[in-house]
Amino acid sequence: MPRAHRDALSPPGSLLLAALAAATAIFVLHASLYGGWICDDAGISFTYARNLARGDGLVLNPGGPRVEGYSDPAWVFLLALLIKAGLFDPVITPKALALLLTAGTFYLLARIGGEIFGWPASIVHALPALLLACSVPFVSWSISGLENPLFLFLLALALRLHLAETDDPSRTPWSALPLFVLAITRPEGAMYACALLAHRLAMGAFRPRLLKRTPLWLLFFAAPFAAYHAWHHAYFAEWLPNTYFAKLRDGTDLWGRFDKEVRHLDSTGWKYVRGALSDYLPGWVGAPCLLAALLRFRRRAAGILLVALVAALDLFYAVYVGGDWMDQYRFLGPAFLVTCLLAAGGVLAVRLERDPSLHDPSRGGTRSEGRPAFTPEARGED
């Protein structure tokens, strides 16, 4: 196994783990400022989950018509399981889930940072968690009762597994499974599955063994995805969720929405994104940190560009759907995650430039330093 792969999978340093624990504690303290607040829209998911758990089916009211009035099926199913088990409280349960999922997300972000920037045990990789724990949009929507913490956890898990699989093509492509759940957590989740598949195919040009595993990846994703939508059509008599039609209630079709929101810089969607950039400094930090990371960690450029693509897709989606009527940029969670991740890469790049004497495994060099990830030289093949 390549040294770069062993480093990426090795346990993080105790100092890094302590910093991640501190970030989680800050998240809890920040979340406590909102008290028992739960977003009104979460009540829709709670109601569907309750009726499902009680045997009344996925309906808003027992005995009512089957209309999919929610847009977060995986979250509804998870809540229904907890209700069935007698473990649901409308305030405590979603906030406890948010804490567990956020702690997992913080850990995964540190592992992703170690994978794409090197130095996997460095405390710098706790920076994304610390920044997010202080972020009002991230914390407020995580404890809102909606699906945000599940969505971001699944995205981070899929990225972590995907990076490990591209680094070692012999690994089973388990990343397809969290991507499937992501795709039924919110509609735009499928967009990230397509992005990771495209990245996988591009990396296959350097690692033929990766392409050999791609049919298995497609099976792991497509089989449950097709089964879910076949059930969805049989149950609701629609291929698309009812919320899709609600979003297009203004009469525009898919291309019409692109023309309305994306092509015109004064559209509601662009104002939504510009508002996020003006309200929160990390939005402006992302581009220079991306540049610094690419210049310093050139031989890991494919992984860095992948996470940047995730942010770009999230921004595009937010513009395309015209933003969100609720405050604090709920749709920009992935972009916030990636921006904070790139900030850590930028800090690490500056640190290495200021002290060239530090051993930098991302530069390659001697055989003992191993081969950098995401390059033709680092195929991990004999």
Order of alpha helices (4+ residues) and beta strands (2+ residues): alpha-alpha-alpha-alpha-alpha-alpha-alpha-alpha-alpha-alpha-alpha-alpha-alpha-alpha-alpha-alpha-alpha
